[in-house]
Every structure is written in structure tokens, then in C-alpha cells.
Amino acid sequence: MTTNLRQSINNPLWRQIQKLVIGGTGAQGLAVIDKLLAPAGDDSSPYAVRVVTRDP
């Protein structure tokens, strides 16, 4: 169990801040997603984004 936890913590996605965008296919949602995924100082986004839409 400890090994699995250690592997999870070392995973880069574990260190990202999780964000959920509701309505991510509309104009406002797409703009929010673009800003969240824009690269930070080290050319990567600090956020992991999930999107909820009503039309799959």
C-alpha cells in the first residue's frame, strides 16, 4: 500500500490542481479552459482540467 501511495505522489498529475469546468463546449467554457491550460513559467499548466458537457 505504501508503494502505491508513493508512486501516486510521484506522478506529475498528482501535483496538478484539479479543475472541473461545467459547460466547457460553449464560448465562455472554452475561454476558461484555454486560460487554465495556458503554459505557466515552465511551459506547462499547473492545472488538470475535466469538462462536463450536456451533449457528449
N, CA, C and O atoms as a GROMACS GRO file, in nm:
protein
  224
    1MET      N    1   0.082  -0.120   0.000
    1MET     CA    2   0.000   0.000   0.000
    1MET      C    3   0.087   0.126   0.000
    1MET      O    4   0.057   0.221  -0.072
    2THR      N    5   0.192   0.126   0.079
    2THR     CA    6   0.280   0.242   0.085
    2THR      C    7   0.345   0.268  -0.049
    2THR      O    8   0.361   0.384  -0.089
    3THR      N    9   0.384   0.162  -0.120
    3THR     CA   10   0.448   0.178  -0.251
    3THR      C   11   0.352   0.243  -0.349
    3THR      O   12   0.392   0.331  -0.424
    4ASN      N   13   0.225   0.201  -0.350
    4ASN     CA   14   0.127   0.260  -0.441
    4ASN      C   15   0.106   0.408  -0.412
    4ASN      O   16   0.093   0.488  -0.504
    5LEU      N   17   0.102   0.445  -0.284
    5LEU     CA   18   0.086   0.585  -0.246
    5LEU      C   19   0.207   0.665  -0.292
    5LEU      O   20   0.192   0.775  -0.345
    6ARG      N   21   0.325   0.611  -0.273
    6ARG     CA   22   0.447   0.680  -0.314
    6ARG      C   23   0.450   0.699  -0.465
    6ARG      O   24   0.489   0.806  -0.513
    7GLN      N   25   0.408   0.598  -0.541
    7GLN     CA   26   0.404   0.610  -0.686
    7GLN      C   27   0.302   0.716  -0.728
    7GLN      O   28   0.327   0.791  -0.822
    8SER      N   29   0.191   0.722  -0.659
    8SER     CA   30   0.089   0.822  -0.692
    8SER      C   31   0.140   0.963  -0.666
    8SER      O   32   0.116   1.053  -0.747
    9ILE      N   33   0.209   0.982  -0.556
    9ILE     CA   34   0.259   1.116  -0.522
    9ILE      C   35   0.366   1.160  -0.622
    9ILE      O   36   0.376   1.278  -0.652
   10ASN      N   37   0.445   1.066  -0.673
   10ASN     CA   38   0.550   1.100  -0.769
   10ASN      C   39   0.494   1.124  -0.909
   10ASN      O   40   0.566   1.174  -0.996
   11ASN      N   41   0.369   1.090  -0.933
   11ASN     CA   42   0.305   1.112  -1.061
   11ASN      C   43   0.281   1.263  -1.079
   11ASN      O   44   0.221   1.326  -0.992
   12PRO      N   45   0.328   1.322  -1.192
   12PRO     CA   46   0.309   1.466  -1.211
   12PRO      C   47   0.163   1.511  -1.205
   12PRO      O   48   0.135   1.623  -1.164
   13LEU      N   49   0.069   1.425  -1.246
   13LEU     CA   50  -0.073   1.464  -1.242
   13LEU      C   51  -0.122   1.480  -1.099
   13LEU      O   52  -0.215   1.556  -1.074
   14TRP      N   53  -0.061   1.409  -1.005
   14TRP     CA   54  -0.099   1.419  -0.864
   14TRP      C   55  -0.072   1.560  -0.812
   14TRP      O   56  -0.145   1.610  -0.727
   15ARG      N   57   0.032   1.623  -0.863
   15ARG     CA   58   0.072   1.755  -0.815
   15ARG      C   59  -0.004   1.868  -0.883
   15ARG      O   60   0.005   1.983  -0.841
   16GLN      N   61  -0.080   1.836  -0.988
   16GLN     CA   62  -0.156   1.940  -1.055
   16GLN      C   63  -0.285   1.969  -0.978
   16GLN      O   64  -0.340   1.882  -0.909
   17ILE      N   65  -0.330   2.091  -0.990
   17ILE     CA   66  -0.455   2.132  -0.927
   17ILE      C   67  -0.570   2.089  -1.018
   17ILE      O   68  -0.572   2.122  -1.137
   18GLN      N   69  -0.664   2.014  -0.964
   18GLN     CA   70  -0.776   1.963  -1.041
   18GLN      C   71  -0.884   2.070  -1.054
   18GLN      O   72  -0.924   2.130  -0.954
   19LYS      N   73  -0.930   2.094  -1.176
   19LYS     CA   74  -1.038   2.190  -1.202
   19LYS      C   75  -1.146   2.121  -1.285
   19LYS      O   76  -1.116   2.043  -1.375
   20LEU      N   77  -1.271   2.150  -1.253
   20LEU     CA   78  -1.385   2.099  -1.328
   20LEU      C   79  -1.455   2.218  -1.392
   20LEU      O   80  -1.496   2.312  -1.324
   21VAL      N   81  -1.469   2.213  -1.525
   21VAL     CA   82  -1.539   2.318  -1.598
   21VAL      C   83  -1.672   2.261  -1.644
   21VAL      O   84  -1.675   2.160  -1.716
   22ILE      N   85  -1.781   2.324  -1.605
   22ILE     CA   86  -1.915   2.281  -1.645
   22ILE      C   87  -1.957   2.366  -1.764
   22ILE      O   88  -1.950   2.489  -1.758
   23GLY      N   89  -1.999   2.301  -1.871
   23GLY     CA   90  -2.036   2.372  -1.993
   23GLY      C   91  -1.913   2.411  -2.073
   23GLY      O   92  -1.903   2.524  -2.123
   24GLY      N   93  -1.820   2.320  -2.085
   24GLY     CA   94  -1.692   2.350  -2.149
   24GLY      C   95  -1.694   2.359  -2.300
   24GLY      O   96  -1.590   2.388  -2.360
   25THR      N   97  -1.808   2.336  -2.364
   25THR     CA   98  -1.811   2.345  -2.510
   25THR      C   99  -1.864   2.478  -2.560
   25THR      O  100  -1.858   2.505  -2.680
   26GLY      N  101  -1.914   2.562  -2.472
   26GLY     CA  102  -1.964   2.693  -2.513
   26GLY      C  103  -1.852   2.795  -2.522
   26GLY      O  104  -1.737   2.765  -2.491
   27ALA      N  105  -1.886   2.915  -2.563
   27ALA     CA  106  -1.786   3.022  -2.579
   27ALA      C  107  -1.717   3.055  -2.447
   27ALA      O  108  -1.595   3.069  -2.443
   28GLN      N  109  -1.793   3.068  -2.340
   28GLN     CA  110  -1.734   3.101  -2.210
   28GLN      C  111  -1.650   2.985  -2.156
   28GLN      O  112  -1.540   3.005  -2.105
   29GLY      N  113  -1.703   2.864  -2.168
   29GLY     CA  114  -1.631   2.747  -2.118
   29GLY      C  115  -1.500   2.725  -2.191
   29GLY      O  116  -1.399   2.694  -2.128
   30LEU      N  117  -1.499   2.742  -2.323
   30LEU     CA  118  -1.376   2.725  -2.399
   30LEU      C  119  -1.271   2.830  -2.360
   30LEU      O  120  -1.152   2.799  -2.353
   31ALA      N  121  -1.316   2.952  -2.334
   31ALA     CA  122  -1.223   3.057  -2.293
   31ALA      C  123  -1.162   3.024  -2.157
   31ALA      O  124  -1.043   3.047  -2.135
   32VAL      N  125  -1.243   2.971  -2.066
   32VAL     CA  126  -1.193   2.933  -1.934
   32VAL      C  127  -1.090   2.821  -1.946
   32VAL      O  128  -0.985   2.826  -1.883
   33ILE      N  129  -1.122   2.720  -2.027
   33ILE     CA  130  -1.031   2.608  -2.047
   33ILE      C  131  -0.899   2.655  -2.108
   33ILE      O  132  -0.792   2.613  -2.065
   34ASP      N  133  -0.907   2.742  -2.207
   34ASP     CA  134  -0.784   2.796  -2.270
   34ASP      C  135  -0.696   2.865  -2.167
   34ASP      O  136  -0.574   2.845  -2.167
   35LYS      N  137  -0.755   2.945  -2.080
   35LYS     CA  138  -0.676   3.016  -1.978
   35LYS      C  139  -0.617   2.919  -1.876
   35LYS      O  140  -0.503   2.936  -1.834
   36LEU      N  141  -0.694   2.818  -1.836
   36LEU     CA  142  -0.644   2.722  -1.739
   36LEU      C  143  -0.528   2.638  -1.795
   36LEU      O  144  -0.435   2.604  -1.723
   37LEU      N  145  -0.536   2.606  -1.922
   37LEU     CA  146  -0.433   2.521  -1.983
   37LEU      C  147  -0.318   2.600  -2.043
   37LEU      O  148  -0.224   2.541  -2.097
   38ALA      N  149  -0.323   2.732  -2.035
   38ALA     CA  150  -0.212   2.814  -2.086
   38ALA      C  151  -0.086   2.783  -2.007
   38ALA      O  152  -0.092   2.766  -1.885
   39PRO      N  153   0.028   2.775  -2.074
   39PRO     CA  154   0.152   2.740  -2.004
   39PRO      C  155   0.190   2.845  -1.900
   39PRO      O  156   0.172   2.965  -1.919
   40ALA      N  157   0.242   2.795  -1.790
   40ALA     CA  158   0.296   2.883  -1.685
   40ALA      C  159   0.442   2.911  -1.720
   40ALA      O  160   0.482   2.893  -1.835
   41GLY      N  161   0.519   2.954  -1.626
   41GLY     CA  162   0.659   2.988  -1.649
   41GLY      C  163   0.744   2.873  -1.700
   41GLY      O  164   0.843   2.896  -1.769
   42ASP      N  165   0.708   2.748  -1.667
   42ASP     CA  166   0.789   2.634  -1.708
   42ASP      C  167   0.729   2.560  -1.829
   42ASP      O  168   0.757   2.442  -1.849
   43ASP      N  169   0.649   2.628  -1.908
   43ASP     CA  170   0.588   2.573  -2.029
   43ASP      C  171   0.489   2.460  -2.004
   43ASP      O  172   0.463   2.379  -2.093
   44SER      N  173   0.433   2.451  -1.884
   44SER     CA  174   0.328   2.354  -1.858
   44SER      C  175   0.223   2.419  -1.768
   44SER      O  176   0.253   2.510  -1.691
   45SER      N  177   0.103   2.370  -1.778
   45SER     CA  178  -0.007   2.425  -1.698
   45SER      C  179  -0.005   2.361  -1.559
   45SER      O  180   0.021   2.241  -1.547
   46PRO      N  181  -0.032   2.437  -1.455
   46PRO     CA  182  -0.040   2.378  -1.322
   46PRO      C  183  -0.174   2.309  -1.296
   46PRO      O  184  -0.196   2.255  -1.188
   47TYR      N  185  -0.263   2.311  -1.395
   47TYR     CA  186  -0.397   2.257  -1.377
   47TYR      C  187  -0.422   2.132  -1.461
   47TYR      O  188  -0.374   2.120  -1.574
   48ALA      N  189  -0.498   2.040  -1.404
   48ALA     CA  190  -0.554   1.926  -1.477
   48ALA      C  191  -0.702   1.958  -1.490
   48ALA      O  192  -0.771   1.972  -1.388
   49VAL      N  193  -0.752   1.969  -1.612
   49VAL     CA  194  -0.889   2.014  -1.636
   49VAL      C  195  -0.978   1.899  -1.678
   49VAL      O  196  -0.940   1.818  -1.764
   50ARG      N  197  -1.094   1.891  -1.619
   50ARG     CA  198  -1.201   1.799  -1.658
   50ARG      C  199  -1.318   1.885  -1.702
   50ARG      O  200  -1.341   1.993  -1.649
   51VAL      N  201  -1.393   1.834  -1.801
   51VAL     CA  202  -1.503   1.912  -1.857
   51VAL      C  203  -1.632   1.831  -1.852
   51VAL      O  204  -1.632   1.712  -1.883
   52VAL      N  205  -1.740   1.896  -1.812
   52VAL     CA  206  -1.873   1.835  -1.813
   52VAL      C  207  -1.953   1.907  -1.920
   52VAL      O  208  -1.960   2.030  -1.924
   53THR      N  209  -2.014   1.828  -2.010
   53THR     CA  210  -2.099   1.885  -2.114
   53THR      C  211  -2.234   1.816  -2.112
   53THR      O  212  -2.247   1.705  -2.060
   54ARG      N  213  -2.333   1.879  -2.168
   54ARG     CA  214  -2.463   1.812  -2.172
   54ARG      C  215  -2.479   1.731  -2.300
   54ARG      O  216  -2.560   1.639  -2.305
   55ASP      N  217  -2.404   1.764  -2.405
   55ASP     CA  218  -2.407   1.689  -2.530
   55ASP      C  219  -2.271   1.623  -2.552
   55ASP      O  220  -2.173   1.690  -2.585
   56PRO      N  221  -2.266   1.488  -2.534
   56PRO     CA  222  -2.136   1.420  -2.549
   56PRO      C  223  -2.081   1.422  -2.690
   56PRO      O  224  -1.973   1.368  -2.715
   0.00000   0.00000   0.00000
